[in-house]
Amino acid sequence: MGLKSLRKKKWFAVVSNIYVLVLTVFAIWMLFFDTNSLLIHMELQKEIRKLEKQQEFLKEEISKDRALIEKLSDPAELEKFAREQYYLKKKNEEIFIIDFEDSLERKKNED
C-alpha cells in the first residue's frame, strides 16, 4: 500500500484537507492547552458547586443563630441557656453535675 493508493482513499482526502487540519489543531488547543480550556472549566465548575453547598450550609447556620438570638432576648431563656451551657449559678446556690454511664461512653466515643 503505497502513498499513491493512500491518496486515492476518500477519508485521506478529507483528513489531509488544510481546513480540517487547522480546525483539529484549534479544537485540541482549546480543549487542553488554552488558559480557558475545557479541563480548567470543569475544575472551576466543581469549585463553584462546592462553594454553593458551603453557602447553603452557612445560610442555615445563620438562620439557626438568628433563632437563638431571638430566643435569648428573653431574660428567662438567657438565664436557662447560661446555666445549661456554661454551668453558671446564682449566689448561695450549689450545682451538682451528674454524669450517667451511658453519657460517659458516648463522650469517649466522640473523642
C-alpha positions as a printed NumPy array, in Angstrom:
array([[  0.   ,   0.   ,   0.   ],
       [  1.858,   2.979,  -1.29 ],
       [  1.355,   6.702,  -0.998],
       [ -0.454,   6.856,  -4.339],
       [ -3.068,   4.308,  -3.296],
       [ -3.46 ,   6.053,   0.057],
       [ -4.122,   9.4  ,  -1.658],
       [ -6.953,   7.848,  -3.624],
       [ -8.863,   6.97 ,  -0.445],
       [-11.722,   9.336,   0.342],
       [-11.011,   9.614,   4.081],
       [ -7.392,  10.579,   3.364],
       [ -8.568,  13.453,   1.196],
       [-10.826,  14.695,   3.993],
       [ -8.19 ,  14.317,   6.721],
       [ -5.426,  15.938,   4.663],
       [ -7.586,  18.972,   3.875],
       [ -5.9  ,  22.085,   5.316],
       [ -9.134,  23.357,   6.847],
       [ -9.74 ,  20.086,   8.664],
       [ -6.169,  20.044,   9.959],
       [ -6.346,  23.633,  11.192],
       [ -9.741,  23.038,  12.802],
       [ -8.454,  19.893,  14.524],
       [ -5.379,  21.647,  15.884],
       [ -7.546,  24.553,  17.045],
       [-10.014,  22.226,  18.787],
       [ -7.239,  20.315,  20.537],
       [ -5.629,  23.583,  21.617],
       [ -8.912,  24.956,  23.011],
       [ -9.803,  21.726,  24.804],
       [ -6.496,  21.018,  26.518],
       [ -3.87 ,  23.771,  26.304],
       [ -5.627,  27.145,  26.419],
       [ -5.957,  29.103,  29.677],
       [ -9.74 ,  28.683,  29.369],
       [ -9.582,  25.014,  28.419],
       [-12.361,  22.53 ,  28.993],
       [-10.418,  20.858,  31.81 ],
       [ -9.977,  24.133,  33.694],
       [-13.624,  24.997,  33.062],
       [-14.722,  21.673,  34.579],
       [-12.451,  22.241,  37.587],
       [-13.942,  25.683,  38.133],
       [-17.483,  24.296,  37.865],
       [-16.645,  21.748,  40.565],
       [-15.312,  24.553,  42.764],
       [-18.482,  26.583,  42.179],
       [-20.688,  23.658,  43.234],
       [-18.586,  23.18 ,  46.365],
       [-18.859,  26.857,  47.258],
       [-22.617,  26.861,  46.65 ],
       [-23.013,  23.931,  49.065],
       [-20.912,  25.778,  51.624],
       [-23.035,  28.89 ,  51.109],
       [-26.235,  26.905,  51.761],
       [-24.733,  25.406,  54.918],
       [-23.682,  28.823,  56.185],
       [-27.117,  30.301,  55.436],
       [-28.698,  27.535,  57.515],
       [-26.244,  28.223,  60.347],
       [-27.072,  31.936,  60.191],
       [-30.789,  31.206,  60.424],
       [-30.177,  28.914,  63.427],
       [-28.094,  31.619,  65.102],
       [-30.764,  34.254,  64.434],
       [-33.378,  31.991,  66.023],
       [-31.105,  31.502,  69.034],
       [-30.506,  35.253,  69.362],
       [-34.251,  35.855,  69.171],
       [-34.808,  33.212,  71.822],
       [-32.102,  34.659,  74.098],
       [-33.629,  38.121,  74.036],
       [-35.931,  36.84 ,  76.812],
       [-34.107,  37.109,  80.207],
       [-35.501,  33.792,  81.457],
       [-34.266,  31.968,  78.346],
       [-30.885,  33.679,  78.636],
       [-30.546,  32.505,  82.229],
       [-31.55 ,  28.958,  81.259],
       [-29.003,  28.952,  78.401],
       [-26.215,  30.239,  80.679],
       [-26.978,  27.625,  83.308],
       [-27.08 ,  24.735,  80.806],
       [-24.15 ,  25.653,  78.593],
       [-21.739,  27.385,  80.938],
       [-22.806,  25.937,  84.304],
       [-23.394,  29.375,  85.783],
       [-25.157,  29.676,  89.107],
       [-26.733,  32.226,  91.393],
       [-25.167,  33.273,  94.666],
       [-25.642,  30.823,  97.532],
       [-26.598,  28.075,  95.095],
       [-24.901,  24.723,  94.667],
       [-24.76 ,  22.843,  91.39 ],
       [-24.416,  19.095,  91.121],
       [-23.372,  17.699,  87.764],
       [-24.438,  14.102,  87.347],
       [-22.937,  12.041,  84.546],
       [-24.672,   8.813,  83.684],
       [-22.653,   5.838,  82.494],
       [-24.173,   5.842,  79.019],
       [-23.363,   9.528,  78.52 ],
       [-19.751,   8.9  ,  79.584],
       [-19.458,   6.135,  76.99 ],
       [-20.792,   8.472,  74.282],
       [-18.257,  11.142,  75.236],
       [-15.421,   8.615,  74.992],
       [-16.638,   7.503,  71.564],
       [-16.876,  11.107,  70.342],
       [-13.287,  11.861,  71.412]])
